[in-house]
Amino acid sequence: MKGKTALISGASRGIGKAIALRLAKEGANIAIAAKTVEPHPKLEGTIFTAAKEIEEAGGRALPVQVDIRDEENVKAAVEKTVAHFGGIDILVNNASAINLSKTPDIPMKRYDLIHDINVRGTFMMSKYAIPHLKNGTNPHILNLSPPLNMDPDWFGRHLAYTMSKYGMSMIVLGLADELKGDGIAVNALWPKTVIATAAVRNILGGDELIKCSRTPDVMGDAAYEILSQSSKTCTGNFFVDEDILREKGTTDFDKYAVDTSRELLPDFFLPDD
């Protein structure tokens, strides 16, 4: 990873920042593409505090304010990254929005929001990064999205959100095939358990759910293992964090638990087994 450049959306906090810090420890350059520039009462961190942590971890950081729903913002973020670091080797599409409302209850502006960020934003970040990834070293795109599971239960629970996350996964499926001739790997990563993030605390279940979660570090370590693979052979996969880490030799997962006395809760979209 030393000297390689990763553009990571939503890297000011949570899973995106954990991936950024893990890559930074290996000497990577990190472009932090996120919205938050002023401290928020309910959301930890800004692009500037994340940049400080990344540099303290051993990487070089470029904080870039970007709304991934805005095409000019996205183009500018890509151009600033290339101008500052000389190219892009890794794109991590982490930025995402969640809304678990049933179909009659979700306002259309909320439907538009989650689809604009999750699907359109991921597509657009990829679209503008691809020309630079073609010139990258062992280039990878990694989407934070689930394995495609056509179990109707997941659609029935929260149709709008499920469609948006599966849209991100369909981008993996399509781009892996489209870009295989260019040697650009495109993969997905999803957590086996709930991850302790601001969305979990503020939207899904508060501190009690956090206690039944793993820290974002598990996703950072899993992402590092994926992004270290050959881009010519490791593509089109839907990885689960615990599975890839076990495959690479990790045996101690207690270190990732927020509270080792609590039973971990499985994340969305995964089969019971």
Beta strands, then each sheet from edge to edge (+ up, - down):
strand 1: 5-9
strand 2: 29-34
strand 3: 60-65
strand 4: 90-93
strand 5: 140-143
strand 6: 185-190
strand 7: 238-240
sheet 1: 3+ 2+ 1+ 4+ 5+ 6+ 7+
end
